[in-house]
């Protein structure tokens, strides 16, 4: 039968969940279209989603179009949940980007389209809300061409725009004056089509045009635009035909090694962990051991193994059936107690090295409102982090304070609501702070020799700066066979864990750590000797090399009315932003530049008042820059010794 995995992505309130409901209704999955306002939609199943009318976690539903099974992933639209969108993008064959015909191309829409383009994911655009007052056609197409992609192709026109009688009328590909404009667009990237179009002996048919359109859409070279209304159902049938015809079906070798991506974690009613995974190749079956691979925060790959107890494949709507999963299937997997979002099952090949979107650059200390609940509160937060690892729950082992990383105010309220709804725990948030990083300045070396320290082990480590964006790279400059594999693994894992807090307490990034010396005494030495000794050696090397603290910096784009540019620019300068480009198009000015991440939320809060409520601000983390003045210090939470005296006191219990 074949399968296709698509995502519905959009700016918040563009109507993507309503479109999902309409697609399910038109394909016979549901008898009645649910309402976001009434909380009766298929994909918003969490109580908080129904209450707030927003999508928080990705949801999967399945339907069939002319024999093709389509697994549809409905993703959040609010920018605070951009990490959830990222996880969905990794498993898609194609995407439907929903744009409101009334509000037009929003800030989040541009971010999503840039990401889809970078990943070369085939895209169809659905221009929604043609029945609403203020709906636009030509102006919207111009905005899509200017802000999203110049290679857009209108596939329908609209009559009665902005009224309840609005209708979407399909446009031909190869008739009349339109044939020439379509041919010009397709010929831009296809010499073969251009030669046929210009040939005196070849007469291109509508089938030729459509075949070339299919090829280019599947290669992410052209973006068809369909107009319609999710509320009335207008244009939805045309979109369904486009999904069936234009987007590429899933591909993969069922006889190859298993490779599957975990993009969501949920919990069964009895408390059992459920992993949602898309199978890229091979076969995922119950009662079989499965290797798991995870990218560590500081680089490297963490490997594990688990045994699958049950596999259920999406079959119709939100229902699943017990069966082995093959290439293209999306399955719920039971039995993998240690699995987390972002893990890869079966093979490490193609394991992502980084995210499409920046991780949160802000964190806040959180507490249970009732102190006696703090112990269970921490465990529940860890469980929540399995669903969203980027919240990065940290506990200070000295004063037992707990902190989480968040994108914004809406996500904070959702975390608070989930803790109350699920576990009856009221939580409080302290003031949000910036998450800095440390970078190595020079080269340092540390060495502790067997019998000269209190452990039967020798460890020597060198640390030096790495290229920006490379994370932590670990190298071995000794004979690998001179040390048991378990000892090597203990050293590397401890190196990566230790670098989560540098000399000033911040995570150390973009460095190279080299193992220069090793020795052990059989059968006395254990892996624990190397785990306890490695932090002392590494911190000694780090002190010699020195580190500097760097603050996160965002790249921003800003649209404001032309008469507000001066006031907005003045506020940006006060927020230590650097504006490096300002273009004016009619009544709107476009500004670009960089701004410290710590000042982004202040700008977002003040922008409506500075821009008559019409300003649009988009920013993404672009890197880090060195702080000036006294470096900010983060309290240590890991207990790693900074020097030998601390080592003797805290690790060995000696004064």
C-alpha positions in Angstrom: 0.0 0.0 0.0 2.9 2.4 0.8 3.0 5.1 3.4 3.8 8.8 3.7 4.7 10.8 6.8 3.7 14.5 6.7 3.7 17.3 9.2 1.3 20.1 9.6 3.3 23.2 10.6 2.3 26.8 11.1 2.4 29.9 13.2 0.1 29.8 16.2 -3.6 30.4 15.2 -3.1 29.9 11.5 -5.5 27.0 11.7 -3.4 23.9 11.4 -5.2 21.8 14.0 -8.5 22.8 12.4 -7.1 21.7 9.0 -6.0 18.4 10.6 -9.6 17.8 11.7 -10.9 18.6 8.2 -8.5 16.2 6.6 -9.6 13.4 9.0 -13.2 14.2 8.2 -12.7 14.2 4.4 -10.9 10.9 4.5 -13.6 9.2 6.7 -11.7 8.9 9.9 -14.1 11.0 11.9 -17.8 11.7 11.4 -17.8 15.2 12.9 -15.2 17.9 12.7 -13.8 18.8 16.2 -13.4 22.3 17.4 -10.2 23.8 18.9 -12.3 26.2 21.0 -14.5 23.4 22.3 -11.5 21.2 23.0 -13.0 18.3 20.9 -10.1 17.8 18.4 -8.5 14.5 17.8 -4.9 15.6 18.2 -5.1 18.0 21.2 -5.6 15.2 23.7 -3.9 16.7 26.8 -6.2 18.4 29.2 -4.1 21.6 29.1 -4.2 21.6 25.3 -8.0 21.5 25.4 -8.1 24.2 28.1 -5.7 26.6 26.4 -6.7 25.8 22.8 -3.1 25.3 21.7 -1.0 22.3 20.7 1.8 21.5 23.2 2.9 18.0 22.2 3.1 16.5 18.7 0.3 14.1 17.9 0.0 11.4 15.3 -3.1 10.4 13.3 -3.4 8.2 10.3 -5.7 8.2 7.2 -5.7 6.8 3.7 -5.8 8.5 0.3 -6.4 6.2 -2.6 -4.5 3.3 -1.1 -1.7 5.4 0.4 -1.5 5.4 4.2 -0.7 8.9 5.5 0.7 9.4 9.0 0.1 13.0 9.9 1.9 14.8 12.7 0.2 17.8 14.1 2.9 20.1 15.7 2.8 23.1 18.1 2.5 26.5 16.6 3.7 28.6 19.6 7.5 29.5 19.4 7.9 28.4 23.0 7.5 24.8 21.8 9.9 25.0 18.8 11.8 22.0 20.1 8.7 19.9 19.7 8.5 21.0 16.1 12.2 20.1 15.6 11.6 16.5 16.7 8.7 16.1 14.3 10.7 17.5 11.3 13.3 14.7 11.7 10.7 12.1 10.7 8.9 13.7 7.8 8.7 12.9 4.1 6.9 16.2 3.4 5.1 19.0 5.1 2.0 21.2 4.8 2.8 24.8 5.9 -0.4 26.6 6.9 -0.6 30.3 6.3 -3.5 32.5 7.2 -4.9 34.5 4.3 -5.9 37.2 6.8 -2.8 37.6 9.0 -0.4 36.6 6.3 3.1 35.4 6.6 4.0 35.6 10.3 7.4 35.6 12.0 7.2 32.0 13.1 6.2 31.0 9.5 9.4 32.4 8.1 11.5 30.4 10.7 9.7 27.2 9.8 10.0 27.7 6.1 13.7 28.4 6.3 14.2 25.2 8.3 12.1 23.1 5.9 14.1 24.6 3.0 17.4 23.9 4.7 16.4 20.3 5.3 15.1 20.0 1.7 11.7 18.7 2.9 9.0 19.0 0.2 6.4 21.5 1.1 2.8 22.3 0.1 1.4 25.7 1.4 -2.2 25.8 2.4 -3.5 29.5 2.5 -6.3 29.1 5.1 -9.2 31.3 6.1 -10.3 32.5 2.7 -13.8 32.9 4.1 -12.7 35.4 6.8 -13.0 39.1 6.5 -9.7 40.6 5.3 -8.6 37.5 3.4 -6.1 38.4 0.6 -5.1 36.6 -2.5 -2.6 38.5 -4.8 -1.1 40.3 -1.8 -0.6 37.0 0.0 1.1 35.4 -3.0 3.4 38.3 -3.2 4.3 38.0 0.5 4.9 34.3 0.1 7.2 34.9 -2.8 9.1 37.7 -1.0 9.2 36.2 2.6 9.1 32.4 2.1 10.2 31.3 -1.3 10.4 32.9 -4.8 9.6 29.5 -6.3 6.0 29.4 -5.3 3.3 28.3 -7.7 -0.4 29.2 -7.1 -2.5 26.1 -7.7 -5.9 27.7 -7.2 -7.6 31.1 -7.3 -10.4 32.4 -5.1 -13.9 33.8 -5.7 -15.9 35.6 -3.0 -12.8 36.1 -0.9 -13.6 37.2 2.7 -17.2 35.9 2.6 -18.9 32.7 3.6 -19.4 32.0 -0.1 -15.6 32.0 -0.8 -14.6 29.3 -3.2 -11.3 27.8 -4.2 -11.0 27.3 -8.0 -8.2 25.0 -9.3 -5.9 26.6 -11.9 -4.7 24.6 -14.9 -1.0 24.0 -15.5 -0.7 24.1 -19.3 -3.6 26.2 -20.6 -3.7 29.8 -22.0 -1.3 32.5 -20.7 -0.7 30.5 -17.5 1.1 27.8 -19.4 4.0 30.1 -20.2 4.5 31.4 -16.6 4.4 27.8 -15.3 6.8 26.6 -17.9 9.2 29.5 -17.1 9.2 28.5 -13.4 9.7 24.8 -14.1 12.4 25.5 -16.7 14.5 27.5 -14.2 15.9 24.3 -12.6 15.3 21.7 -15.4 17.3 21.9 -18.6 15.5 18.9 -19.9 12.1 20.5 -19.5 13.5 23.8 -21.0 14.7 22.0 -24.1 11.4 20.2 -24.6 9.5 23.5 -24.1 11.6 25.3 -26.7 11.7 22.4 -29.2 9.8 22.9 -32.4 9.2 19.2 -32.7 7.9 18.5 -29.2 4.4 19.5 -28.0 4.3 19.4 -24.2 1.0 18.1 -22.7 -0.6 18.7 -19.3 0.8 15.3 -18.3 4.3 16.5 -19.1 3.8 19.7 -17.0 2.4 17.7 -14.1 5.2 15.1 -14.2 7.8 17.8 -14.0 5.9 19.5 -11.2 5.9 16.2 -9.2 9.7 15.8 -9.7 10.4 19.3 -8.6 8.1 19.3 -5.6 9.6 16.0 -4.4 13.1 17.6 -4.7 11.9 20.6 -2.7 12.6 22.9 -5.8 9.1 24.4 -6.1 6.3 25.0 -3.6 2.6 24.7 -4.7 0.2 27.1 -2.9 -3.4 26.0 -2.4 -6.2 28.3 -1.1 -9.0 27.2 1.1 -10.8 27.1 4.5 -10.3 24.5 7.2 -13.6 25.7 8.7 -15.8 25.2 5.6 -13.7 22.5 4.0 -13.2 24.5 0.8 -10.1 23.5 -1.0 -9.3 20.6 1.2 -10.1 18.0 -1.5 -7.5 19.6 -3.7 -5.0 19.6 -0.9 -5.6 15.9 -0.3 -5.0 15.1 -4.0 -1.8 17.1 -3.9 -0.6 15.2 -0.8 -1.3 11.9 -2.6 0.3 13.0 -5.9 3.1 15.5 -5.2 4.7 14.4 -1.9 7.2 11.6 -2.0 6.2 8.3 -0.3 8.4 6.8 2.4 11.4 4.9 1.2 13.7 2.4 3.0 15.2 -1.1 2.8 13.3 -3.5 5.1 16.2 -6.0 4.9 18.8 -3.4 6.1 19.9 -2.8 9.6 17.2 -1.2 11.8 17.3 2.6 12.1 14.4 4.3 13.8 14.1 7.8 15.4 12.3 8.5 18.6 10.5 11.8 18.4 8.0 11.7 21.3 7.7 10.1 24.7 4.3 9.4 26.3 3.0 7.3 29.2 0.5 4.5 29.2 -2.4 4.7 31.8 -0.5 2.2 34.0 2.6 4.4 34.0 4.6 2.5 31.4 6.8 4.6 29.1 5.8 4.7 25.4 8.2 5.8 22.7 6.9 7.1 19.4 9.4 6.2 16.6 9.6 6.5 12.8 11.3 3.5 11.2 13.7 4.5 8.4 15.1 1.1 7.5 15.0 -2.5 8.8 12.3 -4.0 11.0 11.2 -3.2 14.6 9.5 -6.1 16.3 8.4 -7.1 19.8 10.4 -9.5 22.0 13.7 -8.5 20.4 16.7 -6.6 22.0 17.3 -3.2 20.5 20.4 -1.1 20.6 19.8 2.6 21.5 22.1 5.6 20.7 22.0 9.1 22.0 23.9 12.2 21.3 25.4 13.6 24.6 25.0 17.3 25.3 28.8 17.8 25.1 29.3 15.6 22.0 29.9 11.9 21.7 27.4 9.0 21.5 25.9 7.2 24.5 25.0 3.6 23.7 22.5 1.4 25.5 20.4 -1.7 24.9 16.8 -2.6 25.8 14.2 -5.2 24.9 11.0 -4.2 23.1 7.9 -5.8 24.7 5.3 -4.5 22.2 5.2 -2.6 18.9 2.0 -1.0 17.7 1.7 0.7 14.2 -0.7 3.5 13.5 -3.5 2.2 11.3 -6.6 4.4 11.3 -7.0 7.8 13.1 -5.4 7.5 16.5 -5.8 3.7 16.7 -2.9 1.3 16.4 -2.5 -2.4 15.7 0.0 -4.8 17.1 2.5 -5.7 14.4 6.2 -5.3 13.4 7.1 -1.9 12.0 8.9 -1.5 8.7 10.3 1.5 6.7 8.0 4.5 6.7 5.9 3.2 9.7 5.3 5.3 12.8 5.0 3.0 15.8 4.5 3.2 19.5 7.2 1.1 21.2 6.9 -0.4 24.7 9.5 -1.9 27.0 12.4 0.6 26.6 12.5 2.0 30.1 15.6 4.2 29.5 14.7 5.6 26.0 14.5 9.4 25.6 13.3 11.8 22.9 16.0 12.1 20.3 17.3 8.6 20.7 18.0 6.4 17.6 17.1 2.7 17.7 19.2 0.0 16.0 22.0 2.0 14.3 23.9 5.2 15.1 24.2 6.0 11.4 22.7 9.5 10.7 22.3 10.3 14.4 21.9 14.1 14.4 24.9 16.0 15.8 22.8 19.1 16.7 19.4 20.7 16.6 17.8 22.8 13.9 16.7 25.3 16.5 18.8 26.8 19.3 18.3 25.3 22.8 16.9 27.5 25.5 19.4 30.2 26.7 17.5 31.0 29.9 17.0 29.1 33.1 15.2 29.6 36.3 15.2 28.0 39.8 12.0 26.1 40.6 10.6 24.9 43.8 7.6 23.0 45.1 5.3 25.4 46.9 5.1 22.8 49.7 8.7 21.9 50.8 7.7 18.4 51.9 7.0 17.7 48.2 10.5 18.6 46.9 11.8 15.0 46.7 8.9 13.8 44.5 8.8 17.1 42.7 12.4 16.6 41.4 11.6 13.0 40.2 8.5 14.3 38.4 10.6 17.0 36.7 13.1 14.4 35.5 10.2 12.4 34.0 9.0 15.6 32.3 12.5 16.0 30.9 12.3 12.6 29.2 9.4 14.1 27.2 11.4 17.3 26.5 15.2 16.9 27.2 15.9 20.6 26.4 14.3 21.8 29.6 17.6 20.4 31.1 16.6 19.8 34.7 19.6 20.4 37.1 19.9 20.0 40.8 22.6 21.6 42.9 23.9 18.8 45.1 25.1 21.3 47.7 22.0 23.3 48.4 19.5 21.0 46.6 18.1 23.8 44.5 16.5 22.7 41.1 16.7 24.7 37.9 15.1 24.2 34.4 15.8 25.7 31.0 12.8 27.2 29.2 12.1 29.1 26.0 9.5 31.6 27.4 6.6 32.5 29.5 4.0 30.2 27.8 6.2 27.1 28.2 6.8 28.0 31.9 3.0 28.2 32.5 2.6 24.8 30.7 5.3 23.1 32.8 3.6 24.5 35.9 0.2 23.3 34.7 1.4 19.9 33.9 3.0 19.5 37.3 -0.3 20.5 38.9 -2.6 18.4 36.6 -0.5 15.3 36.7 0.9 15.2 40.2 -1.0 17.8 42.3 2.1 19.8 43.0 2.0 23.6 42.9 5.4 25.0 41.7 7.0 28.4 42.0 9.6 30.1 39.7 12.3 32.4 40.7 13.8 35.1 38.4 15.0 33.9 35.0 18.7 34.0 34.4 20.9 33.7 31.3 22.8 30.4 30.6 26.4 31.2 29.8 29.2 28.9 28.5 32.9 28.7 29.1 35.5 28.4 26.4 39.1 27.2 26.8 41.7 29.9 26.3 45.0 28.0 26.1 46.4 24.5 26.4 46.6 22.7 29.7 47.8 19.3 30.9 47.0 17.3 34.1 48.5 14.1 35.3 48.1 11.8 38.3 50.4 8.7 38.4 49.6 5.4 39.9 50.7 4.9 43.6 51.4 8.7 43.8 47.7 9.2 44.2 45.1 7.3 46.3 43.9 5.2 43.4 45.5 2.4 41.5 45.3 4.3 38.2 47.2 6.7 36.0 45.4 9.4 34.0 46.9 12.2 31.9 44.7 14.6 30.0 45.4 17.6 27.7 42.8 20.2 26.9 42.9 22.9 24.2 40.5 25.1 22.3 38.3 23.6 19.5 36.6 25.2 16.5 33.4 27.1 17.3 30.3 24.9 17.2 32.3 21.6 17.5 31.3 20.8 21.1 33.6 18.6 23.1 35.9 16.3 21.0 37.7 13.5 22.8 40.8 11.9 21.4 43.1 9.0 22.5 46.9 9.5 22.2 47.9 6.3 24.0 47.9 2.7 22.7 44.2 1.8 22.9 44.9 -1.9 23.8 47.0 -0.8 26.8 43.8 -0.3 28.8 40.6 -2.4 29.0 37.7 -1.0 27.0 35.6 -0.5 30.2 38.3 1.8 31.6 38.5 3.8 28.4 34.8 4.2 28.4 34.9 5.3 32.1 37.4 8.0 31.3 35.6 9.4 28.3 32.2 9.4 30.0 33.6 11.2 33.0 35.4 13.8 30.9 32.2 14.7 29.2 30.3 14.8 32.5 33.0 16.9 34.2 32.9 19.6 31.5 29.3 20.4 32.2 30.7 22.8 34.8 34.0 24.6 34.2 36.0 27.0 36.4 33.2 29.5 36.7 30.5 26.8 36.9 29.2 27.0 33.3 29.4 24.3 30.7 32.7 24.1 28.8 32.1 24.0 25.0 34.2 23.8 21.8 37.3 22.1 23.1 39.5 19.1 22.4 40.4 16.7 25.2 43.2 14.2 24.6 44.1 11.2 26.8 47.9 11.3 27.0 48.8 8.8 29.8 47.2 5.7 31.3 48.3 2.8 33.5 46.5 0.4 35.8 47.3 -2.5 38.2 45.6 -5.8 37.6 43.5 -7.0 39.3 43.4 -4.1 41.8 42.3 -1.3 39.5 38.6 -0.8 38.7 36.6 1.5 36.4 35.6 3.4 39.5 39.3 4.4 40.1 39.3 6.1 36.7 35.8 7.7 37.2 36.9 9.3 40.6 40.4 10.3 39.4 39.5 11.8 36.0 37.7 15.0 37.3 40.8 15.9 39.4 43.1 15.5 36.4 40.8 17.3 34.0 40.2 20.3 36.3 43.9 20.7 36.8 44.4 20.8 33.0 41.5 23.3 32.7 43.0 25.6 35.4 46.3 25.6 33.5 44.6 26.4 30.2 42.2 28.9 31.6 38.6 29.6 30.5 36.6 32.7 29.6 32.8 33.1 30.0 30.7 33.8 27.0 27.1 35.0 26.8 24.5 33.7 24.2 23.8 36.1 21.3 20.8 36.0 19.1 20.4 37.0 15.5 17.2 39.0 15.1 14.9 40.2 12.3 12.5 43.0 13.1 9.6 44.5 11.1 8.1 47.8 12.3 6.1 50.7 10.9 8.5 53.2 9.3 7.5 56.0 11.7 8.6 54.0 14.7 12.1 53.1 13.6 13.8 55.7 15.7 12.1 54.7 18.9 12.7 51.0 18.3 16.3 51.5 17.3 17.0 53.5 20.5 15.6 50.8 22.6 17.6 48.2 20.8 20.8 50.1 21.4 20.0 50.4 25.1 19.6 46.6 25.1 23.2 46.2 23.7 21.9 45.2 20.3 23.9 45.9 17.1 21.7 46.8 14.1 23.7 46.0 10.9 20.9 46.4 8.3 17.9 48.5 7.9 15.7 48.4 4.7 12.5 50.3 4.1 9.8 48.9 1.8 6.8 51.3 1.7 5.5 51.9 5.1 7.4 49.1 6.8 11.1 48.9 7.8 13.1 45.7 8.2 15.9 45.7 10.7 18.5 42.9 11.3 21.3 42.5 13.8 22.5 40.8 16.9 21.3 41.1 20.5 22.3 39.4 23.8 19.8 36.6 24.5 19.3 38.0 28.0 17.7 41.1 26.6 15.4 39.4 24.0 12.4 39.1 26.4 12.6 42.8 27.3 12.5 43.8 23.7 9.6 41.4 23.0 7.6 42.9 25.9 8.2 46.5 24.9 7.9 46.2 21.2 4.0 46.4 21.0 4.1 49.8 22.8 6.9 51.1 20.6 5.4 50.0 17.3 1.6 50.7 17.6 1.2 46.9 18.2 2.4 46.1 14.6 6.0 45.1 15.2 7.2 41.6 14.4 10.3 40.3 16.2 12.1 37.0 15.4 15.4 35.9 16.9 17.4 32.7 17.0 20.6 31.8 18.9 23.5 32.5 16.6 26.5 32.0 18.9 28.3 33.3 21.9 30.5 36.3 22.6 32.9 36.9 25.5 31.5 38.8 28.5 33.2 42.0 29.7 34.0 42.9 33.3 33.7 40.4 36.1 32.6 37.0 34.7 29.3 35.7 36.1 29.7 32.6 38.3 27.3 29.8 38.6 27.2 27.8 41.9 28.8 24.4 41.4 26.4 21.5 41.5 28.4 18.5 40.5 30.8 18.2 43.4 33.8 17.9 41.1 37.1 18.9 42.8 38.7 22.1 41.6 42.0 21.2 43.2 43.8 18.5 45.0 42.9 19.8 48.5 39.2 19.6 47.5 39.8 16.2 46.0 41.3 14.9 49.3 38.5 16.4 51.3 35.4 15.7 49.2 36.4 12.5 47.4 38.4 10.7 50.0 37.0 12.4 53.1 40.4 13.6 54.4 41.3 17.0 55.7 
